Amino acid sequence: MPYASPKLEAIREIAAAIGAEGGVQAVNLRVAEQYINEFGNLAKATNTVILPDNVADVAGLIATAMSVVKAQAPVAPGGR
């Protein structure tokens, strides 16, 4: 295999971790944490905040993000 950049290696490790047991749940948690942190940072940084239709719908945001992750996941042999 030719030289792989550190960034490429990191992406491969993340992909493998997502595919491991509990990986999808870990991604769900991380997306929720980042959403809440970034939303809080945005609220601190300015006095103008654009709000989504349902700010409390973190579960909906995670479901949307995870549908993207699942759509990109390789299909296992014998899978759908």
Secondary structure, 3 states (H helix, E strand, C coil): CCCCCHHHHHHHHHHHHHHCCCHHHHHHHHHHHHHHHHHHHHHHHCCCCCCCCCCCCHHHHHHHHHHHHHHHCCCCCCCC
